[in-house]
Amino acid sequence: MHPMLNTAVKAARKAGNLINRASRDLDVLKVEAKRQNDFVTEVDRAAEAAIIGVLREAYPNHAILAEESGITKGAQEEFVWIIDPLDGTTNFIHGVPQFAVSIGLKHKGVVTQGVVYDPAKNELFTATRGAGAFLNDKRIRVAKRDRIGDALIGTGFPFSKLELLDRYIAMFRKVTPNCAGIRRPGAAALDLAYVAAGRFDGFWEMGLSPWDIAAGSLLIQESGGLVSDFSGEGSFLESGGVVAGSPKVFAQLLALIASA
């Protein structure tokens, strides 16, 4: 395993242990609303601090972009760690075991390492650019289905950016009659990992942040899938709109979404 990926795995597991411990005591959890339908807990903050601690120890000069603490600059600006300490906070608060730790490393603008860790199921998804994607050390690949009519598609609602809802509903109307089913589990980083592992054939969402997407996008590329923004271009980290899938389903899903 690449040493930088190894550090990310160590950080993700440390955060996952904190999250698992807190999940057994949800009734005493302190929750704050950041904005409409967007919550942060003391666990998000503790998990983020744990991740940053591990990364800082190994790479003190790297920059960090984290959901709760924002951007921390480093002397080696070409390296940026992109962190979501707990993606799926709303699920977590309600005791729904669908949430994950997401850690990606961008080098000179390209994501080169990615970890998505689901502590509730102890599933560790990892990828290094050019070296494939893995689930608990076993190689994963995107699903082989080539027709969107047979495809199970993951999505997420733009829950905190409600101005996007009308555009999203138009896309939803287009995709629903053309696929085998749509699922909305509630943690985008994990949804992207599920595409990489062949559990979902495709995925789309809008209004996402870089820390939701960075690690998952690399997992998909390294498992033979495709990921883009809604124009079919590569600026999804900036735009927050993502379409992903196995190559054939991706093309059909993108066409449906673009026509909405």
C-alpha beads as a LAMMPS data file, in Angstrom:
LAMMPS data file: protein, C-alpha beads

260 atoms
259 bonds

1 atom types
1 bond types

-500.0 500.0 xlo xhi
-500.0 500.0 ylo yhi
-500.0 500.0 zlo zhi

Masses

1 110.0

Atoms # bond

1 1 1 0.000 0.000 0.000
2 1 1 1.266 3.474 -0.876
3 1 1 2.633 5.201 2.291
4 1 1 0.302 8.198 1.863
5 1 1 -2.693 5.889 1.473
6 1 1 -1.538 3.969 4.530
7 1 1 -1.570 7.204 6.558
8 1 1 -5.067 8.028 5.280
9 1 1 -6.307 4.540 6.272
10 1 1 -4.819 4.949 9.753
11 1 1 -6.583 8.338 10.093
12 1 1 -9.908 6.964 8.795
13 1 1 -9.848 4.021 11.203
14 1 1 -9.090 6.302 14.143
15 1 1 -12.054 8.519 13.211
16 1 1 -14.219 5.430 12.663
17 1 1 -13.487 4.165 16.180
18 1 1 -14.618 7.506 17.627
19 1 1 -17.794 7.424 15.518
20 1 1 -18.620 3.826 16.501
21 1 1 -18.172 4.626 20.210
22 1 1 -20.433 7.677 19.934
23 1 1 -23.085 5.714 18.007
24 1 1 -23.701 3.621 21.130
25 1 1 -24.599 6.779 23.088
26 1 1 -26.709 8.837 20.683
27 1 1 -29.073 10.092 23.399
28 1 1 -26.326 12.294 24.907
29 1 1 -25.027 13.570 21.555
30 1 1 -24.825 17.351 21.168
31 1 1 -26.149 18.498 17.774
32 1 1 -26.061 21.956 16.161
33 1 1 -27.701 23.137 12.938
34 1 1 -25.214 24.768 10.525
35 1 1 -27.978 25.790 8.145
36 1 1 -31.325 24.386 7.068
37 1 1 -31.232 20.551 7.245
38 1 1 -27.442 20.579 7.725
39 1 1 -26.181 19.371 11.090
40 1 1 -22.859 19.094 12.876
41 1 1 -22.173 17.078 16.021
42 1 1 -19.322 16.981 18.500
43 1 1 -18.449 13.640 16.851
44 1 1 -17.884 15.334 13.461
45 1 1 -15.462 17.725 15.162
46 1 1 -13.670 15.054 17.216
47 1 1 -13.332 12.756 14.187
48 1 1 -11.970 15.622 12.082
49 1 1 -9.436 16.544 14.788
50 1 1 -8.309 12.894 14.975
51 1 1 -7.833 12.703 11.187
52 1 1 -5.942 15.999 11.024
53 1 1 -3.731 14.876 13.927
54 1 1 -2.644 11.712 12.078
55 1 1 -2.080 13.559 8.772
56 1 1 -0.185 16.442 10.415
57 1 1 2.134 14.041 12.217
58 1 1 3.068 12.301 8.953
59 1 1 2.924 15.299 6.590
60 1 1 3.247 18.546 8.586
61 1 1 3.657 20.700 5.458
62 1 1 0.638 19.516 3.469
63 1 1 -2.465 21.702 3.080
64 1 1 -5.796 20.463 4.438
65 1 1 -9.371 21.174 3.323
66 1 1 -11.801 19.808 5.904
67 1 1 -15.577 20.167 6.194
68 1 1 -15.719 21.592 9.723
69 1 1 -12.457 23.548 9.997
70 1 1 -12.071 24.795 6.404
71 1 1 -8.700 25.310 4.721
72 1 1 -5.379 25.027 6.536
73 1 1 -2.475 26.088 4.374
74 1 1 0.841 24.224 4.261
75 1 1 4.341 24.861 2.943
76 1 1 3.823 22.139 0.312
77 1 1 0.717 23.605 -1.326
78 1 1 0.744 21.046 -4.159
79 1 1 -0.526 18.450 -1.637
80 1 1 -4.072 19.006 -0.317
81 1 1 -5.891 16.518 1.916
82 1 1 -9.690 16.749 1.445
83 1 1 -11.580 15.431 4.457
84 1 1 -15.175 14.680 5.426
85 1 1 -14.943 13.288 8.975
86 1 1 -18.544 12.027 8.980
87 1 1 -20.507 11.999 5.730
88 1 1 -24.108 11.118 6.533
89 1 1 -24.355 13.015 9.834
90 1 1 -28.173 13.092 9.658
91 1 1 -28.269 9.281 9.325
92 1 1 -25.802 9.012 12.220
93 1 1 -27.906 11.255 14.503
94 1 1 -30.952 9.053 13.838
95 1 1 -29.112 5.763 14.348
96 1 1 -29.276 4.792 10.673
97 1 1 -26.014 2.897 9.981
98 1 1 -25.198 4.519 6.636
99 1 1 -22.360 7.005 7.075
100 1 1 -18.658 7.143 6.307
101 1 1 -15.311 8.832 6.773
102 1 1 -13.922 10.214 3.493
103 1 1 -10.277 11.209 2.960
104 1 1 -8.798 12.161 -0.408
105 1 1 -5.375 13.535 -1.339
106 1 1 -5.047 15.938 -4.241
107 1 1 -1.551 16.345 -5.721
108 1 1 -1.107 19.237 -8.184
109 1 1 -4.872 19.380 -8.706
110 1 1 -5.396 15.625 -9.271
111 1 1 -6.823 13.215 -6.672
112 1 1 -4.138 10.542 -6.166
113 1 1 -5.233 8.735 -2.949
114 1 1 -8.717 7.970 -1.656
115 1 1 -10.218 6.267 1.382
116 1 1 -13.907 5.847 2.208
117 1 1 -14.433 3.986 5.477
118 1 1 -17.808 2.739 6.726
119 1 1 -17.176 2.106 10.442
120 1 1 -20.595 0.560 11.142
121 1 1 -19.994 -2.258 8.605
122 1 1 -16.178 -2.157 8.870
123 1 1 -15.899 -1.704 5.092
124 1 1 -12.724 0.041 3.954
125 1 1 -12.672 1.270 0.339
126 1 1 -9.232 2.405 -0.879
127 1 1 -7.603 3.561 -4.118
128 1 1 -4.273 4.902 -5.328
129 1 1 -4.225 6.480 -8.788
130 1 1 -3.008 3.890 -11.299
131 1 1 -3.119 0.991 -8.828
132 1 1 -6.802 -0.043 -8.737
133 1 1 -9.534 0.166 -6.097
134 1 1 -10.085 -2.217 -3.196
135 1 1 -12.671 -3.141 -0.569
136 1 1 -10.997 -4.621 2.524
137 1 1 -7.939 -5.499 0.366
138 1 1 -10.006 -7.267 -2.319
139 1 1 -9.972 -5.734 -5.809
140 1 1 -13.284 -4.143 -6.829
141 1 1 -14.696 -3.269 -10.249
142 1 1 -17.785 -1.442 -11.452
143 1 1 -20.826 -3.525 -12.420
144 1 1 -21.026 -5.088 -15.890
145 1 1 -24.636 -4.164 -16.730
146 1 1 -24.693 -2.174 -19.932
147 1 1 -28.348 -1.075 -20.129
148 1 1 -29.676 1.663 -17.871
149 1 1 -33.042 -0.145 -17.978
150 1 1 -31.454 -2.891 -15.833
151 1 1 -29.493 -0.479 -13.645
152 1 1 -29.846 0.386 -9.965
153 1 1 -29.031 4.077 -9.613
154 1 1 -27.991 5.881 -6.440
155 1 1 -28.809 9.548 -5.830
156 1 1 -29.104 12.191 -3.147
157 1 1 -31.568 15.028 -2.725
158 1 1 -30.258 18.616 -2.536
159 1 1 -31.529 18.806 1.050
160 1 1 -29.767 21.966 2.261
161 1 1 -29.645 23.842 -1.062
162 1 1 -33.360 23.849 -1.745
163 1 1 -33.016 26.282 -4.667
164 1 1 -31.692 23.258 -6.627
165 1 1 -34.769 21.145 -5.904
166 1 1 -36.808 21.993 -9.027
167 1 1 -33.903 21.192 -11.339
168 1 1 -33.229 17.997 -9.393
169 1 1 -36.881 16.851 -9.569
170 1 1 -36.775 17.303 -13.372
171 1 1 -33.752 14.974 -13.486
172 1 1 -35.458 12.519 -11.135
173 1 1 -38.506 12.400 -13.442
174 1 1 -36.259 11.646 -16.418
175 1 1 -34.229 8.894 -14.750
176 1 1 -36.955 7.063 -12.763
177 1 1 -38.910 5.486 -15.667
178 1 1 -35.677 4.569 -17.465
179 1 1 -33.914 2.480 -14.794
180 1 1 -34.583 -0.557 -12.579
181 1 1 -34.688 1.462 -9.363
182 1 1 -33.381 4.512 -7.531
183 1 1 -31.901 4.485 -4.037
184 1 1 -31.148 7.415 -1.746
185 1 1 -29.140 6.133 1.248
186 1 1 -27.892 9.514 2.492
187 1 1 -24.073 9.570 2.366
188 1 1 -22.642 10.550 -1.020
189 1 1 -19.108 9.323 -0.280
190 1 1 -20.500 5.843 0.407
191 1 1 -22.802 5.983 -2.643
192 1 1 -19.753 6.640 -4.840
193 1 1 -17.892 3.761 -3.165
194 1 1 -20.909 1.532 -3.910
195 1 1 -20.640 2.429 -7.610
196 1 1 -16.950 1.447 -7.495
197 1 1 -17.861 -1.873 -5.844
198 1 1 -20.574 -2.632 -8.436
199 1 1 -23.466 -2.334 -5.966
200 1 1 -24.913 0.678 -7.773
201 1 1 -24.610 0.857 -11.564
202 1 1 -24.673 4.652 -11.525
203 1 1 -25.102 7.710 -9.318
204 1 1 -25.922 11.382 -9.615
205 1 1 -26.293 14.276 -7.215
206 1 1 -26.041 18.065 -7.199
207 1 1 -24.995 20.595 -4.572
208 1 1 -22.151 18.473 -3.199
209 1 1 -18.879 19.729 -1.678
210 1 1 -15.327 18.625 -2.615
211 1 1 -14.992 16.530 0.566
212 1 1 -18.089 14.506 -0.388
213 1 1 -16.645 13.575 -3.766
214 1 1 -12.818 13.574 -3.769
215 1 1 -12.090 10.046 -2.479
216 1 1 -15.163 8.445 -4.077
217 1 1 -14.394 9.827 -7.532
218 1 1 -10.959 8.165 -7.471
219 1 1 -12.467 4.860 -6.284
220 1 1 -14.765 4.884 -9.326
221 1 1 -12.028 5.771 -11.816
222 1 1 -9.747 3.084 -10.390
223 1 1 -12.490 0.443 -10.561
224 1 1 -13.070 1.063 -14.269
225 1 1 -15.928 3.565 -14.008
226 1 1 -16.435 7.132 -15.187
227 1 1 -17.243 10.288 -13.247
228 1 1 -17.972 13.794 -14.516
229 1 1 -19.929 16.974 -13.905
230 1 1 -23.318 17.478 -15.609
231 1 1 -21.575 18.695 -18.801
232 1 1 -19.528 15.521 -19.074
233 1 1 -16.404 17.465 -18.046
234 1 1 -14.033 16.989 -15.096
235 1 1 -14.909 19.997 -12.917
236 1 1 -17.191 18.114 -10.467
237 1 1 -15.074 19.030 -7.407
238 1 1 -15.773 22.699 -8.177
239 1 1 -19.363 22.465 -9.505
240 1 1 -20.698 19.979 -6.937
241 1 1 -22.744 18.250 -9.642
242 1 1 -21.701 14.622 -10.189
243 1 1 -22.658 11.820 -12.558
244 1 1 -20.880 8.481 -12.165
245 1 1 -21.222 4.881 -13.226
246 1 1 -19.924 1.937 -15.177
247 1 1 -18.949 3.270 -18.632
248 1 1 -22.119 2.308 -20.568
249 1 1 -24.584 3.202 -17.806
250 1 1 -22.695 6.446 -17.158
251 1 1 -23.188 7.563 -20.775
252 1 1 -26.929 6.776 -20.702
253 1 1 -27.418 8.401 -17.280
254 1 1 -25.558 11.553 -18.335
255 1 1 -27.699 11.821 -21.486
256 1 1 -30.921 11.574 -19.422
257 1 1 -29.738 14.167 -16.905
258 1 1 -28.505 16.560 -19.599
259 1 1 -31.911 16.386 -21.303
260 1 1 -33.851 17.187 -18.098

Bonds

1 1 1 2
2 1 2 3
3 1 3 4
4 1 4 5
5 1 5 6
6 1 6 7
7 1 7 8
8 1 8 9
9 1 9 10
10 1 10 11
11 1 11 12
12 1 12 13
13 1 13 14
14 1 14 15
15 1 15 16
16 1 16 17
17 1 17 18
18 1 18 19
19 1 19 20
20 1 20 21
21 1 21 22
22 1 22 23
23 1 23 24
24 1 24 25
25 1 25 26
26 1 26 27
27 1 27 28
28 1 28 29
29 1 29 30
30 1 30 31
31 1 31 32
32 1 32 33
33 1 33 34
34 1 34 35
35 1 35 36
36 1 36 37
37 1 37 38
38 1 38 39
39 1 39 40
40 1 40 41
41 1 41 42
42 1 42 43
43 1 43 44
44 1 44 45
45 1 45 46
46 1 46 47
47 1 47 48
48 1 48 49
49 1 49 50
50 1 50 51
51 1 51 52
52 1 52 53
53 1 53 54
54 1 54 55
55 1 55 56
56 1 56 57
57 1 57 58
58 1 58 59
59 1 59 60
60 1 60 61
61 1 61 62
62 1 62 63
63 1 63 64
64 1 64 65
65 1 65 66
66 1 66 67
67 1 67 68
68 1 68 69
69 1 69 70
70 1 70 71
71 1 71 72
72 1 72 73
73 1 73 74
74 1 74 75
75 1 75 76
76 1 76 77
77 1 77 78
78 1 78 79
79 1 79 80
80 1 80 81
81 1 81 82
82 1 82 83
83 1 83 84
84 1 84 85
85 1 85 86
86 1 86 87
87 1 87 88
88 1 88 89
89 1 89 90
90 1 90 91
91 1 91 92
92 1 92 93
93 1 93 94
94 1 94 95
95 1 95 96
96 1 96 97
97 1 97 98
98 1 98 99
99 1 99 100
100 1 100 101
101 1 101 102
102 1 102 103
103 1 103 104
104 1 104 105
105 1 105 106
106 1 106 107
107 1 107 108
108 1 108 109
109 1 109 110
110 1 110 111
111 1 111 112
112 1 112 113
113 1 113 114
114 1 114 115
115 1 115 116
116 1 116 117
117 1 117 118
118 1 118 119
119 1 119 120
120 1 120 121
121 1 121 122
122 1 122 123
123 1 123 124
124 1 124 125
125 1 125 126
126 1 126 127
127 1 127 128
128 1 128 129
129 1 129 130
130 1 130 131
131 1 131 132
132 1 132 133
133 1 133 134
134 1 134 135
135 1 135 136
136 1 136 137
137 1 137 138
138 1 138 139
139 1 139 140
140 1 140 141
141 1 141 142
142 1 142 143
143 1 143 144
144 1 144 145
145 1 145 146
146 1 146 147
147 1 147 148
148 1 148 149
149 1 149 150
150 1 150 151
151 1 151 152
152 1 152 153
153 1 153 154
154 1 154 155
155 1 155 156
156 1 156 157
157 1 157 158
158 1 158 159
159 1 159 160
160 1 160 161
161 1 161 162
162 1 162 163
163 1 163 164
164 1 164 165
165 1 165 166
166 1 166 167
167 1 167 168
168 1 168 169
169 1 169 170
170 1 170 171
171 1 171 172
172 1 172 173
173 1 173 174
174 1 174 175
175 1 175 176
176 1 176 177
177 1 177 178
178 1 178 179
179 1 179 180
180 1 180 181
181 1 181 182
182 1 182 183
183 1 183 184
184 1 184 185
185 1 185 186
186 1 186 187
187 1 187 188
188 1 188 189
189 1 189 190
190 1 190 191
191 1 191 192
192 1 192 193
193 1 193 194
194 1 194 195
195 1 195 196
196 1 196 197
197 1 197 198
198 1 198 199
199 1 199 200
200 1 200 201
201 1 201 202
202 1 202 203
203 1 203 204
204 1 204 205
205 1 205 206
206 1 206 207
207 1 207 208
208 1 208 209
209 1 209 210
210 1 210 211
211 1 211 212
212 1 212 213
213 1 213 214
214 1 214 215
215 1 215 216
216 1 216 217
217 1 217 218
218 1 218 219
219 1 219 220
220 1 220 221
221 1 221 222
222 1 222 223
223 1 223 224
224 1 224 225
225 1 225 226
226 1 226 227
227 1 227 228
228 1 228 229
229 1 229 230
230 1 230 231
231 1 231 232
232 1 232 233
233 1 233 234
234 1 234 235
235 1 235 236
236 1 236 237
237 1 237 238
238 1 238 239
239 1 239 240
240 1 240 241
241 1 241 242
242 1 242 243
243 1 243 244
244 1 244 245
245 1 245 246
246 1 246 247
247 1 247 248
248 1 248 249
249 1 249 250
250 1 250 251
251 1 251 252
252 1 252 253
253 1 253 254
254 1 254 255
255 1 255 256
256 1 256 257
257 1 257 258
258 1 258 259
259 1 259 260
